[in-house]
Amino acid sequence: SVVQGRAYAAEGRLSYGLAVEWLRSPAAAECVPELPEAWRAEIARLAPDLDATTAALTEPADTVPASWQRRRLLEALARGGLATPAPRLVVADDRQWADADSLDALHLLTHLDEEASMLLVATVRTEELPGNAPLERLLLALRSEGCLRDIELGPLRPEETATLARQVVGADVTGEALERLQHLSEGVPLFVVEALRAEAGSVRSPAAEAGSEVLPPRVRA
């Protein structure tokens, strides 16, 4: 079962944004209605569209501490992810932009059920780590628990760029074309793909044939 979500810089770290995206993944959305009503009611506070059968909600009683209300909500989100059939793959993309609540839900997801068959794959731009206290706190906790493996991704080497280019255009890119592509993209996979797509979708000008390097609009953005 694949549950995936992505954080966005433009959302300004909207509370629970990444966690709600996980639950809206098809694999999780199918299982949310099967959760006990208490957990469905908590999830419905953030994503009422996931369970149309849940009765109208009432606000938690004033006698319930706010910290306990938050803990129940975090657990409901985690249980929603764990409701999917095993084995599970949870993907959290661009985690440097995730809100603190979603990161806490992610941490709870990793140890709510120690026997759960689950692999979590998360991506983060390391240059945006300094000063991101919630994310640094999560990474420190996962490392101390011995369940985190860091994989540093550097730029593609020319032979790797050639392999990716072959997958995109269905033909070998070699020689000067490969050198130009490597120089233009600096080995960044997204830039490789977008440069190839831009070239395939346009008629090359004499300047381009002579080696003029004009970045595709999406790469410039």
Protein Blocks (a to p, Z undefined) as FASTA:
>chain_A
ZZdddddfkloopghklmmmmmmpmklmmmmmmpcfklmmmmmmmmmmlomkbccddddd
fklcfklmmmmmmmmmmmmmmmpccddddddehkllpcfklmmmmmmmmmmpmmbccddd
ddddfklmgoplmlmmmmmmmmmnopaccdddddddfklmmmmmmmmnopacehjllmmm
mmmnnopaklmmmmmmmmmmpccdfklmnopacddfklmZZ
